[in-house]
């Protein structure tokens, strides 16, 4: 009888009865790596399945994730980080945002430095921005019993889908040179408002309006605080 290397519980079979750790870990080789990639991309339980469900019925599927079944969808933090990385890679390759930010002609400052950081770390930046959006949503939908963390999980899925839409548009813009960024931004804002409103109660039209306002206010709050912080840093140093 061996002890589990994860929780030290005695193991009598192939798996630990306490934590589920295998008694003997498989060696990492090419077959293991391929299997892990297939597991992440698997259409029935992976990112492709998550994308389909969030595109068709985001509110219903996110509610089910929170209350009933957390194995059907990809983990929310993983989802938003992966989707943000996809967009960052495409944006870096085609330099999509540079064509828009160059028009602002901002001098080098703490504000531009932090803006550059956001563009290079969309995964973390989206989570931070999601906190501000979640606070506004909590205010607008306070009669519903969802806590701030549950709302933030919902936003990870919704904003992650928005990043995927940005990825598709950035790829098309890079290949065709047709400016799509601003138009797609409007579409993604509409999707986010629709998904958030559907999450709370899809039968109430007012929910979609409140969702749109909360989403916009949260995004604006994030960028205003970012600029204020940058200006303060410039004044101090």
LUMLOPA-165257 format. One record per residue: x, y, z of N, C-alpha, C, CB in turn. Coordinates in steps of 0.1 Angstrom, whole numbers, plus 5000, padded with zeros to 4 digits. Glycine has a CB too. Example, Ala and Ser with C-alpha at 12.3 -4.5 7.8 and 13.67 -1.06 7.14 Angstrom:
BEGIN
513249435078512349555078513249675078511349555090;512849785071513749895071512950005079514149945057;
***
This chain:
BEGIN
500949885000500050005000500950125000499050005012;500650214990501450344989500550454994501850364975;501250564997500550695001500450784989501250755013;499350854988499150954977500251064979497751014978;500851094968501951204968501351344968502851184956;500051354967499351484968498851514981498251484958;498151414988497551435001497951335012496051434999;498851245008499351145017498351035022499951215030;497151035016496250935020496650795014494750965015;496450685022496750555017495950515004496550455028;496650464994496050434982495950274981496850484970;494750234978494450084976494250044962493350044985;493950144953493650114939494550204930492150134936;493950234918494750304908494650454911494150274894;493650494919493450634922493250664937492250694914;493650784942493450814956491950834958494250944960;491450774969490050784972489650924978489650674982;490750994982490451124988490551244978491551154999;491551244970491651364961491651324946492951434963;491651194943491551154929492851144921490651244922;493951174928495251174922495551024917496351224931;496051004905496450874901497650814909496850864886;497550684912498650624920499950634912498350484923;499950624899501150634891500850734879501450494885;501550844880501350944869501950894856502051074873;501250924845501750894832502950974828500650904821;503850924821505050994817504651094807506150894812;505251214808504951324798505751294785505351464803;505051264774505651244761504851304750505851084759;505051274738504351334727502851294728504951284713;502551164731501151124732500451194743501150974735;501151224754500551294766500151444761501451294778;501151504754500851644750499751654740502151704744;499651564731498551564721497251534728498751454710;497251444738495951424746495551544753496251304755;496451614759496051734767495551844757497251794774;496151864746495551954736494251914731496551974724;494051794729492651744724491651764735492751594721;492051744748491151764759490751914760491851724772;491652004758491252144758490352184747492552234758;490652134735489852174723488652084720490752164711;488451984728487351884726486051954725487351784737;485351924714484051994711482951974722483551954698;483051864729481951834738482251894752481851684740;483451924756483751974769484852084769484051864778;485252124757486352214756486052354752487452154747;487052424746486852564743485852584731488152624740;485852484722484952494710483552484714485352394699;483252394723481952374728481552494736481852244737;482452554744482152674752481852784743483352704761;482552804732482352914723480952904717483352914712;480552774713479252764707478152794716479052614702;478252744729477152764738477052914742477452684751;478152984743478153124747477653214736479553164752;477853164724477353234712475853224711478053184699;475253104714473853074712473053114724473652934708;473453074735472653094748473553124759471752964751;474153244759475153274770474553284784475753404767;473353344785472753354798472453224805471553444798;471753144797471353004802472552924806470552934791;473552924797474752834800475552884812475552824787;475653014813476453064824475753044837476753214822;474353054837473653034850473752884854472153064848;473752794844473852654846475252624852473652574834;476252694847477652674852477752714866478652764843;477052824870477152874884476352784894476653014885;475252724889474352654899474252504897473052714897;474552454885474252314883475452224879473252294872;476152274868477252184862478452274858476652104850;479552244864480752324861481752244853481452374874;481352134847482252054839481952074824482151914843;480852134820480552154806481352264799479052174805;481552374806482252484800483752494805481552614803;484552554797485952584801485952674813486752644790;486952654822486952744834487052894830488252704843;486352984836486153114831487453194831485253194840;488353184841489653254840490453204829490353244854;490553074827491253014816490753064803491252864817;489453074802488753114789489153254785487253094790;489053344795489353484791490853504788488853584803;491653434795493153444793493453394779493953374804;492953274776493253214763492753294751492653074762;491453344752490953424742491653554740489453444744;492053614751492853744751494153714745492953804765;494853604747496153574741495953554726496653444747;494853494722494653474708494553614701493353394705;493753704707493653834701495053914701492653924708;495753904712497053974714498053924703497653944728;497953794700498853734690498553794676498853584690;497253794673496853844660497153984658495353814657;496854064669497054204669498554244668496454274682;499354164675500754184674501354154660501554104684;500754054654501254014640500854114630500753874637;499654154630499154244620499154394624497654214616;499554424636499654564641498354644639500854634634;497254584642495954634640495654764648494854544643;495954764661495654874669496554994667495654834684;497754964662498755074660498155184650500055014655;497455134640496855224630495855324637496155154619;495255284648494255364654494855454665493155284660;495755394673496455464684497455574679497155374694;498055544667498955644661498355774658499655584649;497055774656496255894652496155984664494955864647;496355934676496156014688497456104691495955924700;498556054685499856134686500156174701499756254677;500056084710500356104724501856104727499556014733;502356194734503756194738503956074748504156324744;505156034749505555934758505255974772506955884756;504455904780504055934793503655804801502956044794;503355824813502855714821501555654815502655744836;500755744810499455704804499655614792498555824800;500555654783500855574771501555444775501655654761;502355444786503055324790502055224795504055364801;501055274803500055184808499055134797499255254819;498855224788498055174776498755064768497755294767;500055084767500854974760500754844768502255024758;500854864781500754734790499454664788500954774804;498354744787496954684785496954614771495854794785;497554674761497554604748498354484748498054704737;499354474756500254354756499754254766501654394759;498854284775498354194786496854204787499054224799;496154174776494754194776494054094785494154164762;494653974788494053884797493853934811494853754798;494953994816494954054830494154184829496354084835;494254264819493554394818492054374818494054474806;491654264810490154244809489654194823489954134799;490354124830489954084844489754204853490853974850;490754294852490654414860489554504856492054494859;489354514843488254594838486854524842488254614823;486854394842485654324846485254354860485954174844;486154374868485854414882485054544883487154434891;485454644875484654764875483254744868485454874867;483254674858481954644851481054564861482154564838;481654474868480854394878480254484889481754284884;481054584893480554674904479254744899481654774908;479354794886478154864881477054774879478554934867;477354654874476254554872475554514886476754424865;476354504896475854474909474954584914476954454919;475254714910474454824914473154824906475154954911;473154804893472054804885471054684887472454814870;471654574890470854444892470954394906471454334882;470854494916471054454930469854374935471154584938;468754374928467654284933467854144931466254334927;468754104922469053964919470053924930469653944905;470153794932470853744944472253694940470153624950;472853744929474153704925475153794932474353714910;476253734937477253814944478353864934477953724955;479253944938480154004929481053904922481054104937;481453794929482353704923481553624912482853604933;480353594914479553524904479353614891478153484909;479153744894479053834882480353844875478553974887;481453844882482753844876483053724867483853864886;482553604872482753484864481853494851482253354872;480653544853479853564841480553654831478553624845;481153764836481853854827483153794820482253984835;483753704827484953634821484453564808485553534831;483353494809482853434797482453534786481653344801;481653634790481153734781482253814774480153824788;483253864782484353944776485253854768485154014788;485353724773486153624765485653614751486253494772;484253604750483653594737483953714728482153564738;483853834735484153954728485553954723483954074738;486553904730487953894725488053804713488853854736;487253694713487253604701486753684689486453484704;485653764691485153834680486153934675483853904684;486854004684487854094680488954024673488554164693;489253894677490353814670489953794655490553684677;488653754653488253724639488253854631486753674640;487853964637487854094629489254134627487054204637;490154124636491554164635492254074624492354144648;491953944623492453864613491953904599492053714616;490653934598490053974585490654114581488553984586;490854204591491354334588492854324583491254424600;493554234590494954224586495154164572495654134596;494154074568494254004555493754094544493553874556;492654174547492054244537492354394537490554234538;492854444548493154594550491954674550494054644539;490754614553489554684554489354724569488254604549;489254854573489054894587487754844593489155044588;487954744602486754684608486654704623486754534605;487754754629487854754644486654834650489154824648;486454954646485455034652484054974651485455174647;483754924639482454864636482254734645482254824621;483254654646483154534654483054564669484354444651;483654674673483554724687482054744690484354854689;481354804681479854824684479154694684479254914672;479454604676478854474676479154394689479254384664;480354404693480754334706480054394718482254334707;479954524718479254594729477854544729479354744727;477254534717475854484717475754344722475354494703;476754264718476654124723476854114738477854044716;477754194744477954194758476654234765479054284762;475954334760474754384766473654274765474254514760;473554214754472554104752472853984761472554064737;474153944762474453834770474253864785475953794768;474653984790474454014804472954024807475154144807;472154094798470754094801470053964801470054184790;470453874792469953734791470353664804470453664779;471453684809471953614821470953644833473353664825;470553764834469653794846468153764843469753944849;467653804832466253764828466053814814465253834838;466053714805465953754791464553804787466253634782;463553794795462153834792461953984795461153754800;462854044801462654184805463554274796463054214820;462954354787463754444778464554544786462754514769;464154584798464854684805466254634810464054734817;466354494811467554444815468654464805467454294818;468354464792469354474782469854624782468754444768;468954714785469354854785470254874797468154954786;469854824809470754834821472054764819469954774833;472054654812473254584810474254664801473054444803;473654724791474454814782475054934789473654864770;474254994797474755114805475855064815473555184812;475554954822476554904832477854874825475954784840;477754804814478954764806479854884802478654674794;479154984796479855104792480455184803478855194784;479655204814480155274826481355204832479055284836;481355074833482454994838483655014830482154844839;483555004817484655024808485255164808484254994793;484355264809484755404810485455424823483555494808;484955374834485555394847486955334847484655314858;487155224841488455164840489455254833488455024833;489055304821489955384814490255524820489455404800;489155584826489355704833490355694845488055764838;490155594853491055574864492455544860490555454873;492555474848493955444843494655574839493855354830;493855664832494455794828494755884840493455864819;493855884850494155964862495355914869492955954872;495555784870496755724876497955764869496555574877;497955754855499055794847499455944848498755764833;498356024849498656174850499256204864497356254849;498756134874499356154888500756114888498556074898;501055994882502455954881503356054874502555814875;502856104863503656204855503956334864502956244842;502856374871503056494879504056474890501656534885;504056354896504956324908506356314903504456204915;506556244892507956214888508456294876508056064883;
***
